[in-house]
Amino acid sequence: MAWRMLRRKDVQAGLVKLAFRTDHGGTKHFSSANLGKLTQFVHSNRLQGAANGTIFQHYTIRNFHAGVYMLAWSRKKEDVVGLKAPKKEKRVKREPRTQAPVEAPYVAPKTKITIKSSPDKIVEIFDGMTLHDLSRRSGAAISALQSILADLGERVESEFDTISIDLAELVAMEIGVNIRRMHTGEGVAEPRPAVVTVMGHVDHGKTSLLDSLRQTSVAAKEAGGITQHIGAFVVEMQSGASITFLDTPGHAAFSAMRARGAAVTDIVVLVVAADDGVMPQTLEAISHAKVANVPIVVAINKCDKSGADPERVRIQLGSEGLLLEDMGGDVQVVEISALSKLGLDKLEEALFLQADMMDLKARTDGPAQAFVVEARVDRGRGPLATAIVKSGTLISGQYIVVGAEWGRIRSLRDTAGKVTESAKPAMPIEIEGLRGLPMAGDDVVVVDSEERARMLSQGRKKKQEKDRLRKIDEDMTEEAEIADETPERVEMPIIVKADVQGSVQAVTDALRSLNSPQVFVNIVHVGVGPVSEHDIDLAQACRAYIVGFNVRNPPSAITQGATQANIKILLHKVIYHLLEEMGRLIVEKAPGTAETQISGEAEVLNIFELKGRSKSKGPDIKIAGCRITDGHFSRSGTMRLLRSGDVVFEGPCASLKREKQDADTLDKGDCGLVIEDCDDFQVGDTIQCLEQVMRKPKFISTQSGAVRIEC
Ligand code: GDP
């Protein structure tokens, strides 16, 4: 039995909804609620609309929201010339629900849609978009979209009817396109605090600076100086204004977040040690900030040290194209000491000034849009995600979808660990109540109901799995292509364990950058927490290396187990150091590339002929009396004969002697040399000895601080 809701707002004063159902015999039954209103229009088996003078016959009711196709469909019986009516949509009969909607599992729509395969295409979706918009952006036919919506239990009659952003995402996932959720800019924008990331070269004091700043944070003040690392903290000025600091220093985390579309950082603090100056990762940080179009405030650190030379740092930064304030530019520079806590107030002032100039504002009304900066599992409280609200207000109790996970916010805690009812823009907040552990950079989306949350989460998981399989497929094709070029590629299985989800992501991404045609970095398992016995078992099963980043040293039972099983555990706190060690191991493990190398060069001084005295002793042999002038000659090498620079013969060495003694290798000096099947020596010729060597790849650390393995 099918129900139709027909809107005829122009027919009567006020909005009139005419509902009727069609039974199997085709008889229409109008709902009793509308019967009174209908009596004005229904005459026996005919229906007339009066207000706009249009006559509706045989239940042909004009839909005033409809586009040309719907109009053509409705006018079909009026023989409209030139408008082609589309085929009637196939309706999917829906069984009445027997369960509460929240319990109903999300069943993927059965509709098979074929649109041009473009897995990297990103379609922008927004609340209130029409089917027409979605069709135009995704390339899928409207009928196909309608059919998916019908499978999802939603009926959209007209291509110009609007749908919610969540529905648009569900439909987009079904047709296999990637989406970017565009959030409304509507609503009153209010000033908001700046979100700051600390970057710079290793050991220049990023962690120390964050530690010192954290001690001045609101959380530390409220908790008597005791703070816990939850991924972000807030520093408040006397004026009441505040700054939010992301508590994960380094570039990998910044890039990983950005790569996932989470552009939360407003300002970058570039830490440069006054005693060390500009280093590769300083330049890398500058490039990251420039690419992301994020302004920089320079903090020249370690100014307490005797060897500190802030002026030199200024000149170096200036020559790298950073327009410093004291050189007429607009990049502020502050001299600090993170260790002695000197100049921190000046740094905070500079950040406020920068934020002021940027006039940062965000909408505070309406549903929140937020990004996860860190996630961890707490034994008692389950998965916890620290998120920063970008716009709107996140309210406790709301249903949310975070990446591919979902949940209902059981509690929101601020950085001081205090339970709060809501979170406003730029406010870091710890969310409790998720069903699974999200990743740093995941978006937080507020949805209307548990059913919608479940559907979106399952749809996203399905899409992720599809993308993962596609990636494996692509990697295999790529590997097959590489295998054609290089004979051998060894695998380097790695297990990554880190303190928080954000670090897991950053370390995994960084390790993957060491992939090369000779060694395939295969991350077999990742996890949050210290190295466990389970990791050792897994490593033993697949001969994997274990990487522990920012985790505590494993107990001796585990290290002993690892040593016995010949498993290497690499513990690091700095990604760059980890990459250096891993790079060395990769180079060792790489089979190398076979290369021909000239190992020595000799000059022909005399030619001797050894006559074959009988047939059984073989033919006459020519011996070249040579002097090795460079490198060495080996008996196993290939000899190349050159005359006036041209190659005249190439063949294996048949004999190599010095003072009538056979030799395997000879360095500089005189020798007698026979080349197989060669009797064309001339005095003055050059002979080169060619040897096959295996060239190992190189671990390259570029000026910008990026690393790679070069084969
Ligand atoms: P990161 O790798 O950039 O996070 O650097 P860290 O914060 O771990 O600091 C590296 C080393 O520099 C540590 O031994 C710190 O104690 C030291 N350090 C950091 N800031 C200062 C400072 O302002 N003055 C001095 N003298 N040492 C510092």
Residues whose N, C-alpha, C, O or C-beta is under 5 A from the ligand:
A	BS01	GDP	H201 V202 D203 H204 G205 K206 T207 S208 L209 N301 K302 C303 K305 I336 S337 A338 L339 S340
